[in-house]
Amino acid sequence: MTHANPARGTASLRGVVAVLVVVVPALAGCNGDANTTGAATSPTSTTSASTGGDTSSAGATSTASDPTTHADPTTTTTTITTGGSTEPTTAGSTIASDTTASTTGAPGFGCDAPIFADDFDDDMVGPYVDLVDWNDPPWSDGVDEGRVEIIDGADAFAGRSLRIHYPEGGVGPGEGGAQWKAALGADYDELYLAYRLRFAPDFDFVLGGKLPGLVGGTAPTGCVQDTTGFSARSMWRAGGRGVQYMYFPEKVNDCGDDYDYALNGDAALFQPGVWHTLEHHLVMNTPGQHDGHLQAWLDGQLVLDVPDFLFRADGADFAIDTLYFSTFFGGSGAEWAPTRDEAVDFDDFVVCAAPISH
């Protein structure tokens, strides 16, 4: 893994007005997003984030520029669902798949001066214990419980990869998946985050689950109302639908708002058994002004573009400061539980001041 000087590159440090896409680590303890540990059962199940609690409310919508239109973009409606109650149709949805075999730093993926990078190739195959590569996080879920391992061979993307297990019936990070936070060592007003992921073949998405993202300040999650931080994780939803899952001062739903990933007006879907590349871009707003920016790419294709975003209310004094590795099924009710042991593989985490995969 690579630890570069956080001040290097073109990253905008705190105090500079920039537009960025942020994912904030969950600090709140409600509905599975707490620093809780629980005994793992079978180490192969996958849990999805938030149930009634850490989910968005039904009926609310958000508009964003159609990311597939580069000139004079049309407006598309981003549906904000609550607790998975909206079952998206997959007819006409677009499946984005990664067909390249590049690795971190190879042409088409990586950056010259990463703020954080980990490709797991220096880790021993077997149970994952090397959280020092994540800047020594003070706590973790799932590591001591045996739900995190390093794999190689045909199952890995290249070299070695990280596999997370979600035992059947396990909801929240205490029962499935894994969580920890990697402090970035400085505050940034603009950053990119990219990583690769693959859902196991025949993966059952159930109602949804969490995926890593950038966060800052208090990194609110767990259905709290907190304007002293933000979180910008991804989620998978029913049917493999991808969303940006946001806690920010103007969120409509108590338990976070979904911003749907879309290609050509159709839902962008994660496909089981396929390696995908996911990239976030956050540009922090001037406190109190709608001049931030939130974007996402799936397999090199722009699937989310939200200008004029407000990460910080007037008087706020925080920025992007942490990469939050967060993945589990939930939600907090049995309806979110994986129907069997599941697994998701990850590789090539990179945080950079410049684009990484597109």
NORBELFEN-V977658 format. One line per field, one symbol per residue. burial: 1 if it has 9 or more other ideal C-beta (glycine too) atoms within 8 Angstrom, else 0. A space follows every 50 residues. Layout:
# NORBELFEN-V977658
burial->???
This chain:
# NORBELFEN-V977658
burial->00010100101110000111111111010111110111011111111111 11111111010101111110001001011111110001010011111100 00110000111011111111001000010010111010011110111111 11000110111111111111111111111111010111111111111111 00101111111111111011111101001111111111111111111110 11101111111110011111111111111111111011000111111111 11111100111110010111111111111111001111001111111111 11111110
